[in-house]
Amino acid sequence: MQIVSLSNETTVADLASRVYGLKAKDPRLAGASAALTASNPALRGDISKLPAGTPVVVPPISDLSVSTANSINPQREALLTTLNQLGRSVKQASAAQLAGVTEGLSHSQAPARAAAIQTLNDDVAAFVKFHG
């Protein structure tokens, strides 16, 4: 079973069409839509009210394949979310250091700390860019 995230779909049929690669007049679209709804109770209502990025479980259907381009890896998404938060924290710490808000550091320690924070910030950004 795979997971995709909602983008701008307004109906379950739109979602089924995207994840299974079906045309609007394909007779399998109704069954694919029903399978998505059965696996995801939140899709029973108006899906246009669900936020973009909402994860959706995509059940396997014997005669259909799921486009791997539409799939997400929850572990990878969690890692990237954590890394993005770390990056924001590093930027905040860097800004605080450069503004002189950090207490307890002598003037001689401040440049080294600022350089270390900048290196960490650059490394996190490079990691996210490479793996994101």
PESUL-V690638 format. One record per residue. N is the residue number from 1. RES is the residue in three letters. SS is DSSP state (2 for helix, 1 for strand, 0 for the rest). PHI is phi in radians with two decimals (none if undefined). D_LAST is the distance of its C-alpha to the last C-alpha in Angstrom with 1 decimal. Layout:
N/RES/SS/PHI/D_LAST
N/RES/SS/PHI/D_LAST
//
This chain:
1/MET/0/none/22.5
2/GLN/1/-1.95/19.1
3/ILE/1/-2.24/17.4
4/VAL/1/-2.19/16.2
5/SER/1/-2.01/15.8
6/LEU/0/-1.12/18.5
7/SER/0/-2.04/18.0
8/ASN/0/-2.04/21.3
9/GLU/0/-1.18/23.6
10/THR/0/-1.92/27.0
11/THR/0/-2.37/28.6
12/VAL/2/-1.12/27.9
13/ALA/2/-1.08/29.2
14/ASP/2/-1.06/26.5
15/LEU/2/-1.13/23.8
16/ALA/2/-1.06/25.7
17/SER/2/-1.06/26.0
18/ARG/2/-1.21/22.3
19/VAL/2/-1.33/21.2
20/TYR/2/-1.76/24.3
21/GLY/0/1.18/24.7
22/LEU/0/-1.78/28.2
23/LYS/0/-1.43/30.3
24/ALA/0/-1.05/32.1
25/LYS/0/-1.70/35.4
26/ASP/0/-1.18/34.3
27/PRO/0/-1.13/36.6
28/ARG/0/-1.42/33.9
29/LEU/2/-1.09/32.0
30/ALA/2/-1.11/34.2
31/GLY/2/-1.15/33.8
32/ALA/2/-1.13/30.0
33/SER/2/-1.12/30.1
34/ALA/2/-1.12/32.5
35/ALA/2/-1.13/30.3
36/LEU/2/-1.09/27.3
37/THR/2/-1.15/29.6
38/ALA/2/-1.14/31.2
39/SER/2/-1.47/28.0
40/ASN/0/-2.40/26.8
41/PRO/2/-0.96/29.7
42/ALA/2/-1.14/27.9
43/LEU/2/-1.42/27.9
44/ARG/2/-1.24/31.8
45/GLY/0/-1.67/31.9
46/ASP/0/-1.42/30.7
47/ILE/2/-1.27/27.0
48/SER/2/-1.18/26.7
49/LYS/2/-1.51/27.2
50/LEU/0/-1.40/24.1
51/PRO/0/-1.22/21.0
52/ALA/0/-1.03/18.1
53/GLY/0/1.65/15.5
54/THR/0/-1.05/18.3
55/PRO/1/-1.25/17.7
56/VAL/1/-2.28/20.3
57/VAL/1/-1.33/21.6
58/VAL/1/-1.89/22.5
59/PRO/0/-1.30/25.6
60/PRO/0/-1.24/26.6
61/ILE/1/-2.19/29.5
62/SER/0/-0.91/31.6
63/ASP/0/-1.77/31.9
64/LEU/1/-2.22/28.4
65/SER/0/-2.05/25.0
66/VAL/0/-1.64/21.7
67/SER/0/-1.18/19.3
68/THR/2/-1.17/16.3
69/ALA/2/-1.15/14.2
70/ASN/2/-1.57/15.0
71/SER/1/-1.38/14.2
72/ILE/1/-2.14/11.8
73/ASN/0/-1.89/11.7
74/PRO/2/-1.02/13.1
75/GLN/2/-1.16/12.6
76/ARG/2/-1.15/8.8
77/GLU/2/-1.09/9.0
78/ALA/2/-1.13/11.5
79/LEU/2/-1.09/9.8
80/LEU/2/-1.14/6.9
81/THR/2/-1.09/10.1
82/THR/2/-1.11/12.0
83/LEU/2/-1.13/9.9
84/ASN/2/-1.12/10.0
85/GLN/2/-1.13/13.6
86/LEU/2/-1.06/14.3
87/GLY/2/-1.04/13.1
88/ARG/2/-1.11/15.5
89/SER/2/-1.12/18.1
90/VAL/2/-1.09/18.0
91/LYS/2/-1.10/18.5
92/GLN/2/-1.13/21.3
93/ALA/2/-1.13/22.9
94/SER/2/-1.11/22.7
95/ALA/2/-1.09/24.3
96/ALA/2/-1.12/27.0
97/GLN/2/-1.08/27.7
98/LEU/2/-1.19/28.2
99/ALA/2/-1.46/30.3
100/GLY/0/1.41/32.5
101/VAL/0/-1.36/32.0
102/THR/0/-1.13/31.3
103/GLU/0/-1.64/34.7
104/GLY/0/1.47/36.3
105/LEU/0/-1.91/35.1
106/SER/0/-1.33/37.6
107/HIS/2/-1.10/37.1
108/SER/2/-1.29/36.7
109/GLN/2/-1.43/33.8
110/ALA/2/-1.04/31.8
111/PRO/2/-1.09/30.6
112/ALA/2/-1.14/29.4
113/ARG/2/-1.14/27.5
114/ALA/2/-1.07/26.0
115/ALA/2/-1.15/24.9
116/ALA/2/-1.14/23.4
117/ILE/2/-1.14/21.5
118/GLN/2/-1.13/20.2
119/THR/2/-1.09/19.2
120/LEU/2/-1.08/17.3
121/ASN/2/-1.05/15.6
122/ASP/2/-1.12/14.7
123/ASP/2/-1.14/13.5
124/VAL/2/-1.12/11.2
125/ALA/2/-1.09/9.8
126/ALA/2/-1.15/9.5
127/PHE/2/-1.11/7.8
128/VAL/2/-1.11/5.0
129/LYS/2/-1.11/5.2
130/PHE/2/-1.23/5.8
131/HIS/2/-1.72/3.8
132/GLY/0/-1.56/0.0
//
